Amino acid sequence: MDPPYRVLVLDTKPRNPNHFICLAICDALRHLGVETVYVRYEDALRKAREHDCNVFLAFDGEEMHSDVCRQLAAICDVSILWITDDPYEAPANLAASELFDLVFTNDRNSVSRYGAKGRHLPFAGSTKYHHLPVRTEASGLLRYDVLCIGGAWPNRVRILKSLIRDLPGRRFKIGLTSLGDKIPELPMPESAYL
């Protein structure tokens, strides 16, 4: 397939907390001069045909609607799944990968899971979404020494417990979302981190 590329981009997870990554991918493609069509499930097939898209790029795979993605992959010349490969998503990502020609993963250790179609492609920062001036400790403008916001995965909770233990006197800002029924336990009031 030769340029010009007309890339259809779909965030497969309708309420994705990482949606900003999908938007950054669209911005990066447009910045390179690539015709980029961002879609949602309800308009994906129509827009793929209207724009004569030849590349289908699905971001994430965890809540993928296989029937729609299968049809999009058939319409476009090349289909790509670009995933974050968190360990808990491995079974869903592997199943989703079957529908695609290529699988990009940000986790180098997961590439082999996808066989010949697997490729390591880490996410880069976007100046639009991620550029903030770096403040130094000497500036006196830092509120916290350690920041962690995200799901309360067991490995993350273990690391936070060790940091709290090993870095006394440091200022922590922690925002954890419980996963399932189990509430994470850190050596501080729950209201300080949940």
C-alpha positions in Angstrom: 0.0 0.0 0.0 1.4 3.4 -1.0 0.6 6.8 0.3 -1.6 8.7 0.6 -2.8 7.1 3.8 -6.3 7.7 5.0 -6.4 6.5 8.6 -9.6 5.7 10.4 -8.9 5.9 14.2 -11.3 4.3 16.7 -11.0 4.2 20.5 -12.4 0.8 21.2 -13.3 1.6 24.7 -16.2 4.1 24.8 -15.3 5.5 28.3 -11.6 5.1 28.1 -9.6 6.9 30.9 -6.7 6.8 28.4 -8.7 8.5 25.6 -6.2 11.4 25.6 -3.7 9.0 24.1 -6.0 8.2 21.2 -6.5 12.0 20.6 -2.8 12.5 20.8 -2.3 9.8 18.1 -4.8 11.5 15.9 -3.0 14.9 16.4 0.4 13.3 15.6 -0.9 11.7 12.4 -2.5 15.0 11.3 0.7 16.9 12.1 2.5 14.5 9.7 0.0 15.4 7.0 -1.9 12.1 7.2 -5.6 12.3 6.5 -7.0 11.1 9.8 -10.7 10.4 10.5 -11.6 9.9 14.2 -14.7 7.8 14.7 -17.0 6.3 17.3 -18.7 2.9 16.9 -22.0 4.4 15.7 -20.4 6.3 12.7 -17.3 4.2 12.0 -18.6 2.1 9.1 -20.2 5.1 7.3 -17.1 7.3 7.7 -14.7 4.5 6.6 -16.6 4.3 3.4 -17.1 8.1 2.9 -13.4 8.8 3.4 -12.2 5.7 1.5 -10.0 4.9 4.4 -7.2 2.4 3.7 -5.8 2.0 7.2 -7.9 1.1 10.3 -6.2 1.9 13.6 -8.0 0.7 16.7 -6.7 2.1 20.0 -7.0 -0.2 23.0 -8.7 -3.5 22.8 -10.2 -4.1 26.2 -13.9 -3.4 25.3 -13.7 -3.9 21.6 -16.9 -4.6 19.6 -15.5 -7.4 17.4 -18.3 -7.3 14.9 -17.7 -3.6 14.0 -13.9 -4.0 14.0 -14.1 -7.0 11.8 -16.1 -5.0 9.2 -13.7 -2.1 9.4 -10.7 -4.4 9.0 -12.4 -5.8 5.8 -13.1 -2.3 4.4 -9.5 -1.0 4.9 -6.4 -2.4 3.3 -4.5 -2.6 6.6 -5.8 -3.0 10.2 -3.8 -2.2 13.2 -4.5 -2.6 16.9 -2.4 -0.4 19.2 -2.7 -1.5 22.9 -1.4 -0.6 26.3 -0.9 -4.2 27.4 -1.6 -3.9 31.1 -1.2 -7.4 32.5 -4.9 -7.7 33.4 -5.8 -7.0 29.8 -3.6 -9.7 28.2 -6.4 -12.3 27.5 -8.7 -9.7 26.0 -5.9 -8.1 24.0 -4.8 -11.5 22.6 -8.4 -12.3 21.5 -8.8 -8.8 20.0 -5.5 -9.2 18.1 -6.9 -12.0 15.9 -8.9 -9.5 13.9 -5.9 -7.3 12.9 -2.9 -7.4 10.5 -0.5 -5.7 12.9 -0.5 -5.3 16.7 1.5 -2.4 18.3 2.1 -2.7 22.0 3.8 -0.2 24.3 5.1 -3.2 26.3 8.3 -4.7 24.8 7.8 -7.9 26.8 4.3 -8.5 25.3 5.4 -8.4 21.6 6.0 -12.2 21.4 2.4 -12.9 22.5 1.2 -11.6 19.1 3.6 -13.7 17.0 4.7 -12.3 13.6 2.2 -9.4 13.7 3.5 -8.0 17.1 5.6 -4.8 17.1 6.9 -2.7 20.0 5.8 0.9 19.6 5.9 2.9 22.9 3.7 5.9 23.4 5.4 9.3 23.2 4.5 12.5 24.9 2.3 15.0 23.0 3.2 18.7 23.4 -0.5 19.5 23.2 -1.5 17.2 26.1 1.7 16.6 28.1 3.9 19.7 27.9 4.2 21.4 31.3 7.1 23.3 32.6 9.2 21.2 34.9 9.5 22.7 38.4 12.5 22.0 40.5 12.5 21.3 44.2 14.6 24.5 44.7 11.7 26.6 43.1 9.6 25.9 46.2 6.6 25.4 44.0 6.2 21.6 44.4 3.3 20.5 46.5 4.2 16.9 46.6 7.3 14.7 46.4 5.5 11.6 45.1 2.4 11.5 43.0 0.5 8.3 42.0 -3.0 8.3 40.5 -4.6 5.2 39.0 -6.1 1.8 39.7 -5.2 0.0 42.9 -3.4 -2.9 41.2 -1.6 -5.1 43.8 1.9 -4.4 42.5 1.1 -0.6 42.6 -0.1 -0.8 46.2 3.0 -2.8 47.2 5.3 -0.2 45.7 3.4 2.7 47.3 3.6 0.9 50.7 7.4 0.5 50.3 7.8 4.2 49.2 5.8 5.5 52.2 7.9 3.3 54.5 11.2 4.1 52.9 10.7 7.9 52.3 9.6 9.3 55.7 8.8 13.0 55.7 8.0 13.1 52.0 4.7 14.6 50.8 2.6 12.1 48.9 -0.4 12.7 46.7 -2.1 9.4 46.0 -5.4 8.8 44.2 -6.4 5.1 43.9 -9.5 3.6 42.5 -10.6 0.4 44.1 -10.7 -2.6 41.8 -13.5 -5.0 42.6 -14.6 -5.3 46.2 -11.2 -5.1 47.8 -10.2 -1.7 49.1 -6.4 -1.1 49.1 -4.8 -0.6 52.4 -2.0 2.0 52.8 -0.6 3.3 56.1 -2.6 6.5 56.0 -6.3 7.4 56.3 -8.4 6.0 53.5 -9.7 9.5 52.8 -6.1 10.5 51.9 -5.8 8.2 49.0 -9.2 6.8 47.8 
